[in-house]
Amino acid sequence: MTKLSILGAGSWGSALAMLAAENEHNVTLWTHKTSHAQNMQTSRQNPDYLKQLVFPDSIKITSDLGEAVRDADVIAFVLPTRAIRQVATELAGLNGFTSRNHLPIIMHASKGLEQGSHYRISEVLLDVLGDIFPDKELPIVALSGPSHAEEVVNHDITAITAASSNLQAAQTIQDIFTNHYFRVYTNKDIVGVELGGALKNIIALGAGILAGLSYGDNAKAALITRGLAEITRLGRRMGADPMTYLGLSGVGDLVVTATSPHSRNWQAGYQIGQGKSPQAVEADMNMVVEGMATTLACYEIAQELEVDMPITRAIYQVIAQGQAVDQVINDLMQRDKKGEIYFAQSQIDQGFIHDKEY
């Protein structure tokens, strides 16, 4: 039995807590709000995020971070990207954490890029926690893939990826969560998996916008396919294996997020397509819309690395610059004509995709 601490009691953190408890692990669920913790502990429910979920009695719920992580084998960050550094810093300041002899696995199941630094989430965690155990390398695992929390708590069949440069750590996460309805694969390309999980939220915003404007399946298919192309371009430029984007954390996560009203990013885009301002949409959403912030960070990264990302640029123009959606779509469609795919034979042989095409 593994002792697992899940930091973050939103929809996905709650679903993962339920899943691990059903697999007979020792689970503590942490939320920063005392009232939220007390309500969940008493009612065994989390109605603000997942109305259908009933927590197993074995799950301990707390707002005390020190209590939550005490002697944990795995500490899982399931928080909005903007909260990762703050909570990791609080964790690093706990005497009980810094003095422990047992090196925990640090897992995260969040999908975004840090504003300003443009760090992937594993990079944020290493930046804050990496020097605490100077004689050992802190194992960090990203759990990512096509997974609506609402469907997981209903025991719908789900398959996702645990990615880490430390394969043993990824296999531990695989063992914790895999069961008859939830299957976890391992992947050593944490760069590719994290970028896929973050960048697909941008395309999901675009898919929602198109739906809000009453465009049909043709437009949706074009957006998803070309969106995957530019995700792959940037991923390869940042050191990812392009083949990762043919897997669960690439095309899988992109399809589920860009085609379903369960997706908060799709919902936000839909409202923008219906004429609501991005600022009003974000203010009215009960949950964090990661795609908004990720669009800003990704646009800046693409500019810096000189990677062509026309869809990302178009969504940036709508969200950050307030340009009219109809005009942005027209400009996107009227760009210079090009071929769809250009591969050099050597790149085909090696599985690489050219930066400037595809």
Secondary structure by P-SEA (a helix, b strand, c coil): ccbbbbccccaaaaaaaaaaaaaccbbbbbbccaaaaaaaaaaccccccccccccccccccccccccccccccbbbbbccccaaaaaaaaaaaccccccccbbbbbbbccccccccccccaaaaaaaccccccccbbbbbbbbbccccaaaaaaccbbbbbbbcccaaaaaaaaaacccccbbbbbbcaaaaaaaaacaaaaaaaaaaaaaaacccaaaaaaaaaaaaaaaaaaaaaaccccccccccccaaaaaaaacccccaaaaaaaaaaacccaaaaaaaccccaaaaaaaaaaaaaaaaaccccaaaaaaaaaacccccaaaaaaaaaaccccccccccaaaaaacccccccc
